[in-house]
Amino acid sequence: MKKPESEIRSAAIHAKIRPRFKKWADAMARDDDHSLAHWLEKMIEAEHERREGKSEAR
């Protein structure tokens, strides 16, 4: 999904997580040839779409 031109990446997320999860996320992002920020954005978007589809099925 291509982001609309009007949507500028300006929101920051700060979260403390266990070092092993950060290591896993870095590795998965690298495997997908993305930055960690872009990879997280894709994962959040996919989960949002999954949940939206789940609520429509009810």
Phi, psi and omega in degrees: 000126179273134182285143178298147180301327184287346182267106181263137178285101182227353181270135180250145176242127176240123181215139174269125178228165179294142181305324181293327178291322177297317179298315179297314181297317177301315181295317180295320178296316180297318178299326179272004179062041179230162170285162179298319180299315181293319179298316178297319178301316179295319180294318179295317179297317180297318179294320177300312180296322178298315181291324178296318178294326179294318182288331178287333182285343182283000000 
